[in-house]
Amino acid sequence: MLRLYAYGAYGVALILATVGIAGCLGELGNPDGTRPDDDDNGGGEVTLPDGTESTALLPARIRRLTNAEYDTSVRALTGTSRRPSEAFAPDSRQDGFTVNDAQRVDGVVAKQLAASAEALAAEVKGKLAELAPCADPVGQAEGCAATFIASFGERAYRRPLDAAEADALLTVYRVGAKGATYADGVELVARALLQSAGFLYLTELGDGSRGAAVALTPHELASSLSYLITAGPPDDVLLEAARSGALSTPEGREIEVRRLLQTSAARERIVRVVREWLGIDRIAATAKDSNVYPGFDEIRPSLERETEAFVGELLTKSAGTVGELLGADWTVVDEPLAAFYGAPGAGRVSLSNRRGILNQGAFLSVYAHATETAPVLRGVTVLRRVTCTTIPSPTELNINVVPPMPDPNKTTRERFEIHSTDQECRSCHNRIDPIGFSFERFDGMGRLRSAGVDEAGHPVDSAVTLAMNAEYDGAYADSNELAKALSTSAAVRSCFARHVFRASAGRSDAAAVESEASFLKAWAAVPEAEQGGIVETLVTYAKSNLFSHRRAQ
């Protein structure tokens, strides 16, 4: 059961609300196992359209909101301007992505959630005229509370409350208002809801259908669709589509996906996916030795903003494809970054010597050490995340790797070329190192070595030859040419689609292998011109049975 830590006289009421509303997380729903949703189709057996195998479906589940989703949800619910999750423990990750089944509520997180709920409930109390209006808070207080519970509770749970849930919350109100005021009772209800499983967890349990597959309820579809695209709760238009049954069809879901993708929240969500895909969301926590890379702390916020601005521009004013993401000869910079890059000015600028996101400062800084570049880190990341090439870790191979010792008489490339002479290392590093070496014209904070020499004054060599039996094999003068080749690769487009699925479905473990393969098959069936589109990849997933159905457990 979700444990809640509350303090003072209200503790019992909060726990009562949680048990009464959500029950044990493994048993969320009615006693017979069906969902307490007003859209129950009667529990009939589901027949999957177009012959989808139930074994390819993701399992039915309940997953906790990520920190970003929590912030978006409480802003929509209470109108707060705060970001409470900044005080939370970091999200657990699966394959680099924060949306996954691994998020838990342990004792530490529970206390953080309780503190946040208390602060947010106080905000609700201060907005009674907007959130819980009552013309007569003395004579009609309980009726006003019931109205507040129905409206605020439905928005918190992203579905209508059933009678038992409403009654439990009314009991909470009475405890809070006893010997106090209407406002105190409303505040306690808000605290209870903001710590309840119904708010903190998204359900993908279905409508009580029997058989190997279950169909998500209309309200589950609305929530899943909204959190997929905007990382937040469904708006009124999406809820109306749920009530009308429009979300039960691929066409209806496509209409809503394309509408939501026009919002700023959708752009924020896609930026987060791109950052997590490449791991460049770690730029905010990346540090450098100020003696080697002076000025990094000052330029780091600009490097972070560049990713957001670049992806936003790509989605709204450009092709919006993974090809352009990797191969664009332009970016969007502020004034400090323009000076750092040597660009002619702020805004969207052409940079022929920095093609795509891999040649931007955030990627180059994250995948470098505090005092030098890191060709192995850069090479491994491109292989694993951009091309989906399997590169085992030294631990998996039971190899103890000793990094090359510093040598002022050698460049980084010259020191790391020892890998190719080591029998245990060369099979992997013959693939890793050429990609990593191609970035050597950039230093460890992403600055172009315009003079063609490293920090010790040695000439830098970024020319490489890839020979991996891949379509992007060839000779490249530097990472700029390599990025251009990767941007046109069909294998890279497929790899990106694979990661979009993992970020969207929140699964990348062994249980999702068949689901992932089924998605890639559906993605490969769309016109080739659409396969590289970030938006079209999301639309393909939302339209599929993988999105609308789950495997019974």
MARVEX-801680 format. One record per residue (C-alpha): x, y negated, z. Coordinates in steps of 0.5 Angstrom, whole numbers. Layout:
N
xx  yy  zz
X  Y  Z .
...
***
This chain:
553
xx  yy  zz
0  0  0 .
2  -7  -1 .
5  -10  5 .
3  -17  7 .
7  -21  12 .
3  -26  15 .
3  -30  22 .
-1  -33  27 .
-9  -32  28 .
-10  -31  20 .
-5  -24  20 .
-11  -19  21 .
-16  -23  16 .
-10  -23  10 .
-9  -16  11 .
-17  -14  11 .
-17  -18  5 .
-12  -14  1 .
-14  -7  3 .
-21  -9  2 .
-20  -12  -5 .
-14  -8  -8 .
-14  -2  -3 .
-7  2  -5 .
-4  1  -11 .
-4  8  -13 .
-11  8  -13 .
-13  1  -15 .
-21  1  -17 .
-27  5  -15 .
-27  11  -11 .
-28  16  -18 .
-22  13  -21 .
-26  8  -26 .
-24  1  -26 .
-29  -4  -22 .
-30  -8  -29 .
-36  -11  -32 .
-34  -8  -38 .
-34  -1  -37 .
-36  3  -43 .
-39  9  -39 .
-33  13  -38 .
-33  17  -45 .
-28  20  -48 .
-23  16  -53 .
-22  18  -60 .
-16  14  -62 .
-16  11  -69 .
-12  12  -75 .
-9  19  -72 .
-5  16  -66 .
-2  22  -62 .
-3  20  -55 .
4  23  -53 .
6  17  -56 .
2  12  -52 .
5  9  -46 .
3  11  -39 .
-3  8  -35 .
0  4  -30 .
0  -2  -26 .
6  -7  -26 .
8  -13  -22 .
8  -20  -25 .
15  -23  -26 .
18  -29  -23 .
17  -33  -29 .
10  -30  -30 .
8  -32  -22 .
10  -39  -23 .
6  -39  -29 .
0  -36  -26 .
0  -40  -20 .
0  -47  -24 .
-6  -45  -28 .
-9  -43  -21 .
-8  -48  -17 .
-5  -54  -21 .
1  -54  -17 .
8  -57  -20 .
12  -53  -16 .
16  -47  -18 .
16  -42  -12 .
20  -37  -15 .
26  -41  -15 .
26  -39  -8 .
25  -31  -9 .
29  -25  -10 .
32  -24  -17 .
27  -20  -22 .
29  -13  -23 .
31  -11  -30 .
31  -6  -35 .
35  -6  -41 .
36  -13  -39 .
29  -15  -39 .
25  -18  -33 .
18  -15  -36 .
18  -8  -33 .
16  -3  -28 .
21  -4  -23 .
19  -10  -20 .
17  -8  -13 .
15  -12  -6 .
20  -10  -1 .
20  -14  6 .
24  -19  3 .
20  -21  -3 .
13  -20  2 .
16  -25  6 .
17  -30  0 .
11  -29  -3 .
7  -30  4 .
11  -37  5 .
9  -39  -2 .
2  -37  -1 .
2  -41  5 .
4  -47  1 .
0  -46  -5 .
-6  -45  0 .
-5  -52  3 .
-5  -55  -4 .
-11  -52  -5 .
-14  -55  1 .
-12  -62  -1 .
-16  -61  -8 .
-22  -59  -5 .
-26  -64  -9 .
-23  -61  -15 .
-22  -53  -14 .
-28  -52  -8 .
-33  -58  -8 .
-38  -58  -3 .
-44  -63  -2 .
-45  -61  5 .
-39  -57  8 .
-43  -57  14 .
-50  -54  13 .
-48  -51  6 .
-41  -49  8 .
-42  -41  7 .
-46  -42  0 .
-40  -47  -2 .
-35  -42  0 .
-39  -36  -4 .
-38  -40  -10 .
-31  -42  -9 .
-30  -34  -8 .
-33  -32  -15 .
-30  -38  -19 .
-23  -38  -16 .
-23  -30  -15 .
-24  -29  -22 .
-19  -33  -24 .
-14  -30  -19 .
-16  -23  -21 .
-17  -25  -29 .
-23  -21  -28 .
-30  -22  -25 .
-30  -20  -17 .
-34  -14  -15 .
-39  -14  -9 .
-34  -11  -4 .
-29  -16  -6 .
-33  -22  -6 .
-36  -19  1 .
-29  -18  4 .
-27  -25  2 .
-33  -28  5 .
-31  -25  11 .
-24  -28  11 .
-27  -35  10 .
-31  -34  16 .
-25  -32  20 .
-21  -38  18 .
-27  -43  19 .
-29  -40  25 .
-28  -46  30 .
-25  -50  25 .
-28  -53  18 .
-30  -51  11 .
-23  -53  8 .
-20  -49  13 .
-24  -43  11 .
-22  -44  4 .
-15  -45  5 .
-15  -38  8 .
-18  -35  2 .
-13  -38  -2 .
-8  -35  2 .
-11  -28  2 .
-12  -28  -6 .
-5  -31  -7 .
-2  -25  -4 .
-7  -20  -6 .
-5  -14  -11 .
-11  -16  -15 .
-7  -23  -17 .
0  -20  -16 .
-1  -14  -21 .
-3  -13  -28 .
-7  -7  -29 .
-7  -2  -35 .
-11  3  -33 .
-17  3  -38 .
-24  4  -37 .
-25  10  -34 .
-25  14  -40 .
-24  22  -40 .
-19  25  -44 .
-11  24  -46 .
-12  17  -48 .
-15  11  -44 .
-18  5  -47 .
-16  -2  -44 .
-22  -6  -41 .
-23  -12  -45 .
-21  -16  -39 .
-14  -12  -39 .
-13  -13  -46 .
-14  -21  -45 .
-9  -21  -39 .
-4  -16  -43 .
-5  -21  -49 .
-4  -27  -45 .
2  -25  -41 .
5  -22  -48 .
5  -29  -51 .
5  -34  -46 .
7  -30  -40 .
1  -33  -36 .
-6  -32  -35 .
-12  -32  -40 .
-15  -38  -42 .
-22  -39  -43 .
-22  -38  -50 .
-19  -31  -49 .
-24  -29  -44 .
-29  -31  -48 .
-26  -26  -54 .
-26  -21  -48 .
-33  -22  -46 .
-35  -21  -54 .
-31  -15  -55 .
-27  -18  -60 .
-21  -16  -57 .
-23  -9  -58 .
-21  -9  -66 .
-14  -11  -69 .
-16  -16  -73 .
-19  -20  -66 .
-13  -19  -63 .
-9  -22  -68 .
-13  -28  -69 .
-12  -29  -61 .
-4  -28  -62 .
-3  -33  -67 .
-7  -38  -64 .
-3  -37  -57 .
3  -37  -61 .
2  -45  -63 .
2  -47  -55 .
9  -49  -52 .
8  -43  -47 .
9  -38  -52 .
15  -42  -54 .
18  -41  -47 .
16  -34  -47 .
20  -33  -54 .
26  -37  -51 .
26  -32  -45 .
26  -26  -49 .
31  -28  -54 .
36  -30  -48 .
34  -24  -44 .
36  -20  -51 .
43  -23  -51 .
44  -24  -44 .
45  -31  -45 .
40  -33  -39 .
46  -32  -35 .
49  -38  -37 .
46  -42  -31 .
50  -38  -27 .
57  -37  -31 .
63  -40  -28 .
70  -42  -31 .
77  -44  -28 .
77  -52  -28 .
84  -52  -29 .
83  -48  -36 .
77  -50  -38 .
76  -57  -35 .
69  -60  -37 .
65  -54  -37 .
60  -55  -31 .
58  -62  -35 .
57  -58  -41 .
53  -52  -39 .
46  -55  -38 .
47  -58  -45 .
49  -51  -47 .
43  -48  -44 .
38  -53  -47 .
41  -52  -54 .
38  -45  -54 .
31  -47  -52 .
31  -53  -57 .
34  -48  -63 .
29  -43  -62 .
23  -48  -61 .
25  -51  -68 .
26  -44  -71 .
19  -42  -69 .
16  -49  -71 .
19  -52  -77 .
23  -46  -80 .
23  -39  -82 .
22  -36  -75 .
26  -30  -77 .
32  -26  -74 .
36  -27  -80 .
35  -35  -79 .
36  -34  -71 .
43  -30  -73 .
45  -34  -79 .
42  -41  -79 .
47  -46  -81 .
44  -51  -76 .
43  -52  -69 .
39  -57  -64 .
44  -61  -60 .
44  -67  -55 .
49  -72  -54 .
54  -69  -50 .
54  -62  -54 .
54  -66  -60 .
61  -69  -58 .
63  -62  -55 .
61  -59  -62 .
64  -65  -66 .
57  -66  -69 .
55  -72  -73 .
50  -74  -68 .
44  -71  -63 .
38  -67  -66 .
38  -62  -71 .
45  -62  -74 .
48  -58  -80 .
54  -54  -77 .
57  -50  -82 .
62  -47  -78 .
57  -45  -72 .
52  -40  -76 .
47  -38  -71 .
46  -36  -64 .
52  -32  -63 .
57  -38  -65 .
53  -42  -60 .
57  -44  -54 .
52  -40  -49 .
53  -34  -52 .
61  -35  -53 .
61  -38  -45 .
57  -32  -42 .
61  -27  -46 .
68  -29  -44 .
72  -29  -37 .
74  -35  -33 .
80  -36  -36 .
80  -33  -43 .
76  -30  -48 .
73  -23  -48 .
73  -20  -55 .
71  -13  -52 .
65  -16  -48 .
63  -20  -55 .
64  -14  -59 .
60  -9  -54 .
54  -14  -54 .
54  -15  -61 .
54  -8  -63 .
49  -6  -57 .
44  -11  -57 .
44  -14  -65 .
46  -7  -68 .
43  -2  -63 .
50  2  -64 .
51  7  -58 .
57  5  -55 .
58  9  -48 .
61  6  -42 .
68  8  -40 .
65  11  -34 .
60  15  -38 .
67  18  -41 .
70  19  -35 .
76  14  -37 .
79  9  -33 .
81  3  -37 .
86  -2  -35 .
86  -9  -38 .
92  -11  -42 .
96  -15  -37 .
97  -23  -38 .
103  -24  -43 .
104  -32  -45 .
108  -29  -51 .
102  -26  -54 .
95  -28  -56 .
89  -25  -53 .
88  -21  -60 .
95  -18  -59 .
94  -16  -52 .
88  -12  -54 .
90  -9  -60 .
94  -4  -55 .
87  -1  -55 .
88  2  -62 .
94  6  -60 .
91  9  -54 .
88  16  -56 .
82  16  -51 .
80  9  -53 .
81  8  -60 .
75  11  -62 .
70  6  -59 .
75  0  -59 .
76  1  -67 .
69  -1  -67 .
68  -6  -61 .
75  -10  -62 .
74  -12  -69 .
67  -16  -68 .
70  -19  -62 .
77  -21  -65 .
72  -25  -70 .
70  -30  -65 .
77  -32  -63 .
77  -38  -66 .
73  -40  -60 .
75  -41  -53 .
72  -38  -47 .
67  -44  -46 .
65  -44  -53 .
70  -50  -56 .
72  -49  -63 .
80  -48  -63 .
80  -53  -69 .
88  -53  -69 .
88  -46  -70 .
92  -44  -64 .
90  -42  -57 .
91  -45  -50 .
99  -43  -50 .
100  -46  -57 .
100  -39  -61 .
96  -38  -68 .
89  -35  -67 .
87  -30  -72 .
80  -28  -73 .
80  -24  -79 .
77  -17  -79 .
75  -11  -83 .
69  -7  -80 .
69  0  -82 .
63  3  -79 .
60  7  -84 .
54  1  -84 .
51  -4  -89 .
55  -10  -86 .
62  -6  -87 .
67  -11  -90 .
72  -16  -89 .
71  -22  -86 .
75  -29  -84 .
71  -30  -78 .
65  -29  -74 .
62  -34  -78 .
62  -30  -84 .
60  -24  -80 .
54  -27  -77 .
52  -29  -84 .
52  -21  -86 .
49  -19  -80 .
43  -24  -81 .
41  -20  -88 .
42  -13  -85 .
36  -9  -85 .
39  -5  -79 .
39  -11  -75 .
32  -13  -77 .
30  -6  -74 .
34  -7  -68 .
31  -13  -66 .
24  -10  -67 .
26  -5  -62 .
28  -10  -57 .
22  -14  -58 .
18  -8  -57 .
22  -7  -50 .
21  -14  -48 .
14  -14  -50 .
12  -7  -47 .
16  -7  -41 .
19  0  -42 .
26  2  -45 .
27  9  -41 .
26  16  -43 .
18  16  -42 .
18  11  -48 .
22  14  -53 .
16  16  -57 .
12  10  -56 .
18  6  -59 .
19  11  -65 .
11  10  -66 .
12  2  -66 .
18  2  -71 .
14  6  -75 .
8  1  -75 .
13  -4  -76 .
17  -1  -82 .
10  -1  -85 .
9  -8  -86 .
11  -12  -92 .
19  -13  -92 .
18  -20  -92 .
15  -20  -85 .
19  -15  -82 .
24  -20  -80 .
19  -25  -77 .
19  -26  -70 .
12  -28  -70 .
10  -22  -74 .
13  -17  -70 .
9  -19  -64 .
3  -19  -68 .
5  -12  -70 .
5  -10  -63 .
-1  -13  -61 .
-5  -10  -67 .
-3  -3  -65 .
-6  2  -61 .
0  2  -57 .
-2  -4  -54 .
-10  -3  -53 .
-9  4  -51 .
-5  8  -45 .
-4  15  -44 .
-8  18  -38 .
-3  20  -32 .
***
